[in-house]
Amino acid sequence: MAERGLRKKLTGTVLKNGMDKTALVLVERLTKHRTYNKYLKRRKKYMAHDPQNRCQIGDKVRIIESRPISKRKRWQIFDIIQKNKAEA
């Protein structure tokens, strides 16, 4: 049986979960400026597939790359690292 290729994994925070089986995840990363050596915070939003609608706003989640599920969804919720303390 053929193994899957290595898939990217990212960690982020759930911003929205109003859509059915979809969550909007904000991923922040630090990059170093080449010339000024200053660290810059880069942000990107990803639409992630959440089949059981488990995620709540503010949850810290790990997402994993997957096949295209819809026009903008190419990621899936892999696991929930930390539930939001305000809602729990």
C-alpha positions in Angstrom: 0.0 0.0 0.0 1.4 3.4 -1.0 2.2 5.9 1.7 0.9 9.5 1.6 3.4 12.2 1.0 4.5 14.5 3.8 1.7 17.0 4.5 2.2 20.4 6.0 0.9 21.1 9.5 0.1 24.5 10.9 -1.1 25.8 14.3 -3.6 28.6 14.6 -6.7 30.1 16.3 -10.3 29.7 15.1 -11.7 33.1 14.1 -15.1 32.0 12.7 -17.2 28.8 12.8 -20.5 30.0 11.5 -20.3 27.9 8.3 -21.3 24.3 8.2 -18.3 21.9 8.5 -15.9 24.8 8.0 -13.8 26.9 10.3 -11.7 30.0 9.6 -8.2 29.6 11.2 -5.7 32.4 11.7 -2.1 31.3 11.6 0.6 33.7 12.8 4.3 33.2 12.2 7.5 35.2 12.8 9.8 36.0 9.9 13.1 37.9 10.1 13.6 40.8 7.8 16.7 40.2 5.6 18.2 43.7 5.8 17.1 45.0 9.2 17.1 41.7 11.1 13.8 42.8 12.8 11.2 40.1 13.4 7.9 40.7 11.7 4.6 39.0 12.5 3.0 37.5 9.4 -0.7 36.4 9.5 -2.7 34.3 7.1 -6.3 32.9 7.2 -7.1 29.4 6.1 -10.5 27.8 5.5 -10.3 24.4 7.2 -12.7 21.4 7.0 -14.3 20.5 10.3 -16.7 17.6 9.6 -18.1 17.3 13.2 -18.3 21.1 13.8 -16.2 20.6 17.0 -14.3 23.9 16.9 -15.4 27.0 18.8 -14.2 30.5 18.3 -10.9 31.0 20.1 -9.8 27.4 20.1 -6.2 26.7 19.3 -6.1 24.0 16.6 -3.6 22.2 14.4 -4.6 22.0 10.7 -3.2 19.6 8.1 -2.9 20.0 4.3 -5.4 17.9 2.3 -6.9 17.4 -1.1 -9.1 20.3 -2.4 -12.5 19.9 -0.6 -14.1 23.0 -2.1 -13.0 26.2 -3.9 -11.1 27.6 -0.9 -10.8 24.6 1.4 -7.5 22.8 1.2 -6.9 22.2 4.9 -8.5 20.0 7.6 -8.7 20.3 11.3 -6.3 17.7 12.6 -6.8 18.2 16.4 -7.8 20.7 19.0 -4.8 21.7 21.1 -6.5 24.0 23.6 -10.2 24.8 24.1 -11.2 28.5 24.5 -11.2 29.2 28.3 -14.0 31.8 28.1 -16.5 29.4 26.6 -15.5 26.2 28.4 
